[in-house]
Amino acid sequence: MASAPQAPTPGLAPPADLPDQVAAALREDIGSGDVTARLVPEDQRVRGRVVTREDAVLCGRPWAEETFRRLDPGIRLTWKATDGDRIAAGAVIFEIEGRARPILTGERTALNFLQLLCATATQASRFAAAVAGTGCTVIDTRKTIPGLRTAQKYAVRCGGGRNHRMGLYDQVLIKENHIAAAGSLTAAIAAARRAAQGVAVEVEVESLEELEEALGAGPDIVLLDDFSLEDLAAAVSLNRSRSNAAAPGGRRVALEASGSVSLETVRAIAATGVDFVSSGSLTKNVRAVDLSMRLDFG
């Protein structure tokens, strides 16, 4: 079995930096104070609900909870679904009750997190569904919104995808400029083994000839960049035919396909037999899910 890209936070556990993300978002929005919320009496209470106007995969519940908790621990949220659940257009996601001022102050921040993360999870679920039954896994990239990487990678998992490396620190990914600096692909892999012991080593190749060299050098994963479907199939066949004695533990090198990946092309790519398909569109080409908060005063 091929080794998989690392998933730094397994399962659906929210990331450790979630409180920092929420604090930064509230600080950005509130600044010196919410001058509009002061139009509402300080003791005014309100009930409300957040509704989705379109089908989606829910993601972002811990961010919404943290937003309102920071503004007023007395605000009560009653959830009708949990992260990873499919929600239908018109469905109530959660009900909210408490003091009106902090609810109004936190509304946009909470919805911003929910809309973005639902969008990311929904996109990931579409890609995961597209490759179902092929034995291939859809994985994300580092093409995320700055400051929200762990949040979006959590959302990818909620949607049924898997995480590639979290950053530059937890996996080596050798690209053409690294190869040029090292002198050769083989030299770059050897240098990575010496310099970054204990982490997975991946190398990007752009041709079957480069793949031949890479397989002899023994990385954990080879990234096949912008290969045609015919060349992807040939790469899979070549990988299976090689002994790969240079690989750690003698295990088969995993193959990842990337480049020109879309919902329309991903199944055909997966069907070539590659282990993983990565796409930046899981996190960077998302459209916010349409959510609204409806409040009842009185």
Buried (B, 14 or more C-beta within 10 A) or exposed (E): EBBBBBBBBEEEEBBEBBBEBBBBBBEEBBEEEBEEBEEBEEEEBBBBBBBBEBEBBBBBBBBBBBBBBBBBEEBEBEBBBEBBBEBEEEBBBBBBBBBBBBBBBBBEBBBBBBBBBBBBBBBBBBBBBBBEEBEBBBBBBBBBEEEBBBBBBBBBBBBBBBBBBBEEEBBBBBBBEBBEEBEEBBEBBBBBBEEBEEBBBBBBBBEEEBBBBBBBBBBBBBBBBEBEEEBBBBBBEBBEEBEBEBBBEEEBBBBBBBBEBEEEBBBEBBBBBBBBBBBBBBBBEBEBBBBEBEEEEE
